[in-house]
Amino acid sequence: MTNLMNAVLQLKVQYIGSMGLVAEIRDAALAALSVDRKTEFEQYLTPENVARQAVSLFTPDANPVRILDLGAGTGILGAETAVSSAQGSSLTAVEIDGQLAALADQTFEHVGVTHQVVCGDALSVLLEPVFDRVILNPPYKKITPISLATESGYVPVSNLYAAFLVRAVCALRPGGECVAIIPRSWMNGEYFAPFRKWLFSVCSIDVIAVYGSRQDHFKDSSVLQEIMLLKVSKRRQCSVVSVYNGIAPLDDLRNKGHRDAILDDLLVGSSRILRIQVQDALLASLPTLAESGLWVSTGKLVWFRNRDILLDRPARDALPLYWPDNAGLLEASHPLMSSRREQWVDEKAYGRHVVLPVGSYCLVNRFSSKEQARRVMPSLLSSTVPFVVDNKLNYVHQGTSRNTIPLDRELAVGVTMWMSSSLVDAWYRQVSGSTQVNATDLRELPIPPRHALLEIARCLPVKDKPSHENVDRVITTVLERLNR
């Protein structure tokens, strides 16, 4: 880093009066950071074009503003914010890495903003609620759950980026604005439900801008994450939320088309999942899966805790074991001879409370990426013997979280076909930005009434392996009849 600092001093003359040096410092620091150091601090430094996009979301103000750059890195976000702000604005930056903090100081000197760089932990540095603008690209690491104190009580968080965002919002003055470059995963899932509840209660969600690719925004850092720009302001909720879906790093958001929506129209269920689109009209009148008397649970076998009961060949009293590989296109199969995974468990599984009863279910793979043809990948499972499901699969049944009750086969077929439709795929892409297909989210999935699911099953026998086009055609016809 010492050589990098010397290079920065030499470049300052070349870049007087421009933002070129700011980007040069960022790029050079990224190249100099070791893999271990990036891992330790989750240092994915913001590219210049993404920084410019984020800053463009702030409301123009002719008056000087107080800026906070939280987790500043080399200071590119704070510098972009300062350059776009009125003369006389001031900047405070917090950065835990001393070497990067020194580079941030050089960055801010170059752009000529009155500034203070605090070398410390953003979660423990004392920050008064005086800032007009807070900008941040926080680390994205999962953490042991902690609770952060705020004016409205304690907020439990289990990820560093959520913790940073709590600190950022708390540092805003009334009416102040915050723009964050964060993963989209906070918008859904049970883990983030308390955080969402708190955020909606203290802020106005003003702008949601989701990138179309999981890698283009931080291409030089090899980050594979569904990232978004979030703008909030410390006031009552505005009448509309501006939503940009599928943006690219080079887009000028000031001239980019977007949709305005009422926040309540984007929220789903009691856990307040936040969508990126208003729900399709064909789904609007349908009850959720949970309201329909169905339930989604997660497979009970965690394989690495139960290695001693796994069997690679059947034995007396052995039970079938279903992995994601067994959950094929629309119908599960067992045993899967091509699999390297053990296909059975011994009878000790009964004592581990992992065995499911005889009957029919819809299996859903818990992991899928944005790039896959289908986010929700369902398979019908009809078993004539008790069996075990791996923890990487969800399963739909008609019991409760404590009591698994299988579905009638025809109903299980209808549920499987429904979940394989384009309508469900689009719905899930609008509510989930993570690779996990959460049971919590699936419980909020709109689903036709049972008589309609049975009609779908009769029109689409699983044994016929109906095409996606045929599934969509039948389901659209059934829904249109329901909505008449």
Secondary structure, 3 states (H helix, E strand, C coil): CHHHHHHHHHHHHHCCCCCHHHHHHHHHHHHHCCHHHHHHHCCCCCCHHHHHHHHCCCCCCCCCCEEEEECCCCCHHHHHHHHCCCCCCEEEEEECCHHHHHHHHHHHHHHCCEEEEEECCCCCCCCCCCEEEEEECCCCCEEEEEEEEECCEEEEEEEHHHHHHHHHHHCEEEEEEEEEEEEHHHHCCCCCHHHHHHHHHHCEEEEEEEECCCCCCCHHHCCCCCEEEEEEECCCCCCCEEEEEEECCCCCHHHCCCEEECHHHHEECCCCEECCCCCCCCCCCCCECCCCCCEEEECCECHHHCHHHEECCCCCCCEEEECHHHECCEEECCCCCCCCCCCEECHHHHHHCCEECCEEEEEEECECCCCCCCCCCEEEEEECCCEEEECCEEEEECCCCCCCCCECHHHHHHHHHHHCCHHHHHHHHHHCCCCECCHHHHCCCECCCHHHHHHHHHHCCHHHCCCHHHHHHHHHHHHHHHCC
